[in-house]
């Protein structure tokens, strides 16, 4: 086996003005599904939602607000 003849390490140095700034990655936001009420209600003011074997009623009031009742 032959010994390594060149064991010298070369060091590269940069001035601080030459080093690009490190930017933290932007946090990813999970996209949530969006449903429009006119697509959900389709000509009615009340729908029933089944959740964990319970039925909930989602209705639109005269003022256009939503009410969820069990």
DARALIN-V870829 format. One record per residue. RES is the residue in one small letter. PHI is phi as a letter, one per 20 degrees, with the letter a starting at -180 (none if undefined). Layout:
RES/PHI, RES/PHI
This chain:
x/none, x/e, x/f, x/f, x/e, x/d, x/d, x/f, x/e, x/e, x/d, x/d, x/c, x/c, x/f, x/f, x/f, x/e, x/e, x/f, x/f, x/e, x/d, x/f, x/f, x/f, x/f, x/e, x/e, x/f, x/e, x/d, x/f, x/d, x/c, x/e, x/f, x/f, x/e, x/f, x/e, x/k, x/n, x/c, x/d, x/b, x/c, x/d, x/c, x/e, x/b, x/l, x/m, x/d, x/d, x/d, x/d, x/d, x/c, x/d, x/f, x/f, x/e, x/n, x/e, x/d, x/c, x/d, x/c, x/e
